[in-house]
């Protein structure tokens, strides 16, 4: 299940876990975000309990978007042990996201 990260729950759900985390920073009005969104949902189903996979709506959560310096969307951050370990800016194939996530399992 895809997690809806917010300014309020981000630390608890994304930073305080021993699993790798994939965070998709997106917005409703962003065309490339609409292409990446379904891929993130598919990855969430495929990885199940092996990883925490979710989305941050940048319009509704400016605090966390600002903290991570999100200037272009979609931006996908890969977090492990509370630290950003990889980043992908822009729409890419699902295989690219899966490879980056697999590297931190």
PEQUIQUI-V473984 format. One record per residue. SS is DSSP state (H for helix, E for strand, - for the rest). BURIAL is + if it has 24 or more other C-alpha atoms within 12 Angstrom, else -. Layout:
BEGIN
SS_BURIAL ; SS_BURIAL
END
This chain:
BEGIN
-_- ; -_+ ; E_+ ; E_+ ; E_+ ; -_+ ; -_+ ; -_- ; -_- ; H_+ ; H_- ; H_- ; H_+ ; H_+ ; H_+ ; -_- ; -_- ; -_- ; -_+ ; E_+ ; E_+ ; E_+ ; E_+ ; E_+ ; E_+ ; E_+ ; -_+ ; -_- ; -_- ; -_- ; H_- ; H_+ ; H_+ ; H_- ; H_- ; H_+ ; H_+ ; H_- ; H_+ ; H_+ ; H_+ ; H_- ; H_+ ; H_+ ; H_- ; H_- ; H_+ ; H_- ; H_- ; H_- ; E_+ ; E_+ ; E_+ ; E_+ ; E_+ ; E_+ ; E_+ ; -_+ ; -_- ; -_- ; -_+ ; H_- ; H_- ; H_+ ; H_+ ; H_- ; H_- ; -_+ ; -_- ; -_+ ; -_- ; -_- ; -_+ ; -_+ ; E_+ ; E_+ ; E_+ ; E_+ ; E_+ ; E_+ ; -_- ; -_- ; E_- ; E_- ; E_- ; E_+ ; E_+ ; E_+ ; E_+ ; -_+ ; -_+ ; -_+ ; -_- ; H_- ; H_- ; H_- ; H_+ ; H_+ ; H_- ; H_+ ; H_+ ; H_- ; -_- ; -_+ ; -_-
END
